[in-house]
Protein backbone atom coordinates (compact mmCIF):
# COMPACT_ATOMS: atom_id res chain seq x y z
CA UNK A 1 0.00 0.00 0.00
CA UNK A 2 1.11 3.56 -0.32
CA UNK A 3 1.20 6.31 2.31
CA UNK A 4 -2.13 7.80 1.15
CA UNK A 5 -3.90 4.43 1.57
CA UNK A 6 -2.44 4.03 5.06
CA UNK A 7 -3.70 7.50 6.03
CA UNK A 8 -7.19 6.77 4.65
CA UNK A 9 -7.30 3.42 6.47
CA UNK A 10 -6.20 5.07 9.70
CA UNK A 11 -8.85 7.79 9.61
CA UNK A 12 -11.54 5.39 8.39
CA UNK A 13 -10.87 3.17 11.40
CA UNK A 14 -10.73 6.13 13.78
CA UNK A 15 -13.93 7.68 12.42
CA UNK A 16 -15.83 4.38 12.73
CA UNK A 17 -15.56 4.71 16.53
CA UNK A 18 -15.18 0.92 16.75
CA UNK A 19 -12.46 -0.79 18.79
CA UNK A 20 -9.75 -2.36 16.64
CA UNK A 21 -6.43 -4.18 16.55
CA UNK A 22 -4.45 -3.10 13.50
CA UNK A 23 -1.30 -4.90 12.40
CA UNK A 24 0.95 -2.52 10.45
CA UNK A 25 4.02 -4.55 9.58
CA UNK A 26 7.29 -2.77 8.85
CA UNK A 27 7.49 -2.59 5.07
CA UNK A 28 3.69 -2.50 4.63
CA UNK A 29 3.96 0.95 3.08
CA UNK A 30 5.87 1.11 -0.19
CA UNK A 31 9.34 2.52 0.38
CA UNK A 32 9.26 2.46 4.19
CA UNK A 33 10.28 0.09 6.96
CA UNK A 34 8.58 2.17 9.66
CA UNK A 35 5.12 2.14 11.25
CA UNK A 36 5.59 5.72 12.39
CA UNK A 37 3.91 6.75 9.13
CA UNK A 38 0.54 6.91 10.89
CA UNK A 39 -0.99 10.36 10.48
CA UNK A 40 -0.33 13.06 13.03
CA UNK A 41 -3.00 13.06 15.74
CA UNK A 42 -4.23 9.55 14.87
CA UNK A 43 -3.05 7.80 18.04
CA UNK A 44 -4.58 10.55 20.17
CA UNK A 45 -7.84 10.38 18.21
CA UNK A 46 -8.31 6.65 18.79
CA UNK A 47 -7.05 6.72 22.39
CA UNK A 48 -7.78 3.37 24.00
CA UNK A 49 -10.13 2.33 21.19
CA UNK A 50 -7.36 1.24 18.85
CA UNK A 51 -4.24 -0.85 19.26
CA UNK A 52 -1.56 -0.72 16.56
CA UNK A 53 1.09 -3.46 16.55
CA UNK A 54 3.83 -4.69 14.19
CA UNK A 55 2.74 -8.33 14.39
CA UNK A 56 0.01 -10.50 15.92
CA UNK A 57 -0.70 -14.25 15.86
CA UNK A 58 -3.57 -14.16 13.36
CA UNK A 59 -5.23 -17.49 14.21
CA UNK A 60 -5.18 -16.74 17.95
CA UNK A 61 -6.55 -13.23 17.41
CA UNK A 62 -9.36 -14.52 15.18
CA UNK A 63 -10.32 -17.10 17.80
CA UNK A 64 -10.86 -14.44 20.50
CA UNK A 65 -14.51 -13.72 21.35
CA UNK A 66 -13.91 -9.95 21.23
CA UNK A 67 -13.12 -10.05 17.50
CA UNK A 68 -16.15 -9.06 15.44
CA UNK A 69 -14.55 -8.61 12.02
CA UNK A 70 -11.37 -9.14 10.04
CA UNK A 71 -9.90 -6.86 7.36
CA UNK A 72 -8.17 -9.17 4.90
CA UNK A 73 -6.63 -9.33 1.44
CA UNK A 74 -8.44 -12.69 1.28
CA UNK A 75 -5.59 -15.05 0.61
CA UNK A 76 -6.95 -18.58 0.92
CA UNK A 77 -5.31 -19.36 4.29
CA UNK A 78 -6.59 -16.14 5.89
CA UNK A 79 -10.04 -16.73 4.43
CA UNK A 80 -10.16 -20.27 5.83
CA UNK A 81 -8.89 -19.12 9.24
CA UNK A 82 -11.54 -16.40 9.42
CA UNK A 83 -14.34 -18.77 8.40
CA UNK A 84 -13.17 -21.52 10.76
CA UNK A 85 -13.29 -19.02 13.64
CA UNK A 86 -16.67 -17.59 12.61
CA UNK A 87 -15.39 -14.07 11.89
CA UNK A 88 -16.89 -12.03 9.00
CA UNK A 89 -14.53 -10.04 6.79
CA UNK A 90 -13.89 -6.75 5.11
CA UNK A 91 -12.20 -7.80 1.88
CA UNK A 92 -9.53 -5.76 0.12
CA UNK A 93 -7.99 -8.12 -2.46
CA UNK A 94 -4.79 -7.19 -4.27
CA UNK A 95 -3.89 -9.96 -6.72
CA UNK A 96 -4.09 -13.64 -7.62
CA UNK A 97 -6.74 -15.78 -5.97
CA UNK A 98 -7.58 -12.99 -3.53
CA UNK A 99 -10.11 -11.43 -5.92
CA UNK A 100 -11.97 -14.72 -6.44
CA UNK A 101 -11.90 -15.48 -2.71
CA UNK A 102 -13.19 -11.98 -1.89
CA UNK A 103 -16.00 -12.37 -4.42
CA UNK A 104 -17.08 -15.63 -2.77
CA UNK A 105 -16.86 -14.10 0.71
CA UNK A 106 -18.87 -11.00 -0.20
CA UNK A 107 -21.28 -12.07 -2.95
CA UNK A 108 -21.74 -15.83 -2.80
CA UNK A 109 -21.44 -16.74 0.88
CA UNK A 110 -22.35 -13.20 2.06
CA UNK A 111 -20.04 -13.34 5.07
CA UNK A 112 -18.16 -10.15 4.32
CA UNK A 113 -17.99 -6.84 2.50
CA UNK A 114 -15.66 -6.07 -0.39
CA UNK A 115 -13.95 -2.70 -0.78
CA UNK A 116 -13.63 -2.34 -4.53
CA UNK A 117 -12.68 1.27 -5.17
CA UNK A 118 -9.77 3.41 -4.10
CA UNK A 119 -9.41 3.41 -0.33
CA UNK A 120 -11.21 6.43 1.08
CA UNK A 121 -11.81 7.10 4.78
CA UNK A 122 -15.57 7.61 4.40
CA UNK A 123 -15.99 4.29 2.60
CA UNK A 124 -13.80 2.52 5.16
CA UNK A 125 -15.76 4.03 8.06
CA UNK A 126 -19.02 2.99 6.39
CA UNK A 127 -17.79 -0.58 5.78
CA UNK A 128 -16.55 -0.99 9.36
CA UNK A 129 -19.85 0.29 10.76
CA UNK A 130 -21.88 -1.92 8.38
CA UNK A 131 -19.93 -4.95 9.57
CA UNK A 132 -19.72 -4.12 13.27
CA UNK A 133 -22.92 -2.18 14.06
CA UNK A 134 -25.60 -2.60 11.41
CA UNK A 135 -28.14 -5.40 11.10
CA UNK A 136 -26.39 -6.46 7.89
CA UNK A 137 -23.23 -7.16 9.90
CA UNK A 138 -25.17 -9.20 12.45
CA UNK A 139 -26.60 -11.29 9.62
CA UNK A 140 -23.08 -11.82 8.24
CA UNK A 141 -21.88 -12.83 11.69
CA UNK A 142 -24.66 -15.41 11.94
CA UNK A 143 -23.90 -16.85 8.50
CA UNK A 144 -20.20 -17.01 9.38
CA UNK A 145 -21.00 -18.83 12.63
CA UNK A 146 -23.05 -21.31 10.60
CA UNK A 147 -20.02 -21.86 8.35
CA UNK A 148 -17.87 -22.37 11.45
CA UNK A 149 -20.20 -25.13 12.64
CA UNK A 150 -20.09 -26.79 9.22
CA UNK A 151 -16.29 -26.66 9.28
CA UNK A 152 -16.27 -28.33 12.71
CA UNK A 153 -18.44 -31.15 11.37
CA UNK A 154 -16.18 -31.64 8.33
CA UNK A 155 -12.90 -31.78 10.24
CA UNK A 156 -14.24 -33.72 13.23
CA UNK A 157 -14.10 -37.50 13.46
CA UNK A 158 -16.35 -38.96 10.77
CA UNK A 159 -16.50 -35.68 8.83
CA UNK A 160 -15.74 -35.48 5.11
CA UNK A 161 -12.36 -33.72 5.49
CA UNK A 162 -11.38 -36.01 8.36
CA UNK A 163 -12.24 -39.08 6.29
CA UNK A 164 -10.49 -37.77 3.17
CA UNK A 165 -7.31 -37.08 5.13
CA UNK A 166 -7.38 -40.54 6.70
CA UNK A 167 -7.93 -42.13 3.28
CA UNK A 168 -4.99 -40.15 1.92
CA UNK A 169 -2.77 -41.24 4.83
CA UNK A 170 -3.77 -44.87 4.30
CA UNK A 171 -2.88 -44.57 0.63
CA UNK A 172 0.55 -43.16 1.48
CA UNK A 173 1.17 -45.94 4.02
CA UNK A 174 0.28 -48.57 1.42
CA UNK A 175 2.90 -47.36 -1.07
N, C-alpha and C positions, 0 to 999 in steps of 0.2 A: 504494500500500500504506500501511498505517498503521504507527505505531511498534511496536505489538505484533508485527505480522507480520515486521518487520525484525529484531526481537530473536529471534523464533523461528527465522527463517532463519539468523541468525548462529550461534546455538548449535547448530542442526541441522548446519550445515556443520562447525563446530568439533568436535562430538562424533563426526562420521563418521570423523575422523582421516585424511581424504583430502586431498591437496593441491588447492588451488583458486585460481582467479582470479575475483574477484567485482567486477563493475562496479556501483557504487552511484552513480548520477547525482544531482547536486544536483536537488532537487525530486522525487525518487523517493518520498519519504515525504510524505504529505499534510500541508500546512501548514509545510513546512520546505525550506530551500534548502541545508541542510548535509548532510555525510556523517558529521559527528561524533556522530551519533545512535547509533552502534554501542554496544552495551552495555559497561559498565565491565568491564574484565578480558578482553574478547574478543580484542583484538590480542595480549595477552600469552599467552592460551591457545592461539592458533593459531601463534604464533611465526613461523618461516620456512615453515610449511605453507601459509599463506594469504596472498594478495596482494589488497588492496582498492584499486581505482582508480576515478576519476570517469568515465573513458571508455577504450575500447579498440576497435581496428579489428576488428570482429566476424569478417569473412571471413578475415582474416589469422590471427586467433587460432584459428578453427575448423580452419584448414589445417595447424596445427602438430601434429606427431606426438605431443607430450606431452598433447594434449587427449583425454580419454577420455569426456567427456560434456558436455552443454550444457543448462543450465536455461533454458527459454524459455517465453514466453507463447504461442508457436506462431502468430505472424503468418505469412502465407504466405511472405514473403521469407526470414525467419529459418529457417523449416522447410526451404525449398529449399536454403538455404546449408548447413545442417547435414547434410542428406542428401547433397548434392553433395560434401561433404568426408568423408563416412563416419562422422559423429559421432552416436551415439545421444543421446536427449533425456530430460530430466525436464520434463514439460509442466505448466504452471500457467496455463491460459487464463483470460482476464478477460472478453472480450466479442467480439461479431461472429463472424467466421470462425474465430477462435482455437479455439473449442470443437470445431468440426467437424474442424479440422486436428489437434488434440490427440487426438481420438477415432481418427482414421486412424493417427496415429503410434503410439498405445499399443495399440489393439485390432485394427486391420486389418493394418497392416504389421508390428506388434510390434517396433518399433525404438525404443521409449521407454516410460516410465512416466508415468502421469498422477496428479497430486496433486489429489484431488477435494474433500477436506474442508477445514476451517479449517486454516491452517498451524500445525503443532505440531512442536516440535523433534524429538521422538522419531520422528514420521512422516518428517520430512525426513532425519534421520540414516539411517533404514531405507532410504529411497528411494535416497539417495546410495550407500550400501553395496551395495544390490541392483544398481545400475547399474555401479559401479566395481569391486566385489570378487567378487560372487557369479557362479555359472555362468550364471544368467539374464542377467546383464549381458554376459557374453562372447558368449552366443548373440545378443543384440541387436546387439552390435558387429559380429558376422559378417554378420547380415542387412543392417545399414546399409552395410557395405563392399560387399556384393552390389549394393545399390541404387546406390552410388557408381559401380560398374563399368557398370551399366546406363545411368546418366546420361551417362557418358563416351561410350558407344556412340551414344546419341541425339544428343548435341551435336557429335560428331566428324563429319568429312567423310563423307557418305553416310548419316548417321544420320537418323532421322525428324524431329527438331527442326531439324537443319541443313538438310535438304531443304525443310521447311515454311517456314523463314525465307527461304531463297533463292527459293522460289516466290512468297512475299509480296513480296520486293524486286523481282522481275521484274514482278509485277503493277503495283506502284507506278511503275516505270520506263515501263511501257507506257501509262500514263494521260496 
